[in-house]
Amino acid sequence: MPLAVLLVGITGSGKTTVAQALADHDYKRLSVDEEVHRLHGRYGVDYPEHTYFERQRPVVEAIRARLVKELEAGNDVVLDHGLWLRKERDAWQQTAREAGGQPVVVYLPAGREELLERLAQRNQREDANALTVTPEALDDFIARFDLPADDETVIVYAGDLDALTAALSEVRHRRV
């Protein structure tokens, strides 16, 4: 049964770094932000920030369809998308199950100060994963983020990729 790794974390928490590392381990990486960037340019630069979600919506559905296709083909997938809301996480897990995959939620915790430091560095770049985020926007993001609840099964990523790949391997072997 292929794995569907669903990354959960605030902007700047390291989701893209983890997703890229898992892609090096033969996971198919699906990135909402990169697809929005490819279609529309830079957030807050090439289009107004307040239009992001209307631009993102069709991209999310296209990525969902790709996730289904990859899982149905037997490929492991990593979703590089924040999944800030519990209902989003639940919906993506259901999609993965219906496509014959085993969803695995991986939470990337990061404190506000750590996020501000990472974002200050990232805000200097111009690539698809360099959304310019102000401290005020970050505070808004944090306020809207649903921390994983006690009844959610999650792997907490603590910065050790080897530990994460071992945990994913354990999930795979438990389910086979």
Secondary structure, 3 states (H helix, E strand, C coil): CCEEEEEECCCCCCHHHHHHHHHCCCCEEEEHHHHHHHHHCCECCCECHHHHHHHHHHHHHHHHHHHHHHHHCCCCEEEECCCCCHHHHHHHHHHHHHCCCEEEEEECCCCHHHHHHHHHHHCCCCCCCCCCCCHHHHHHHHHHCCCCCCCCCEEECCCCHHHHHHHHHHHHHHHC
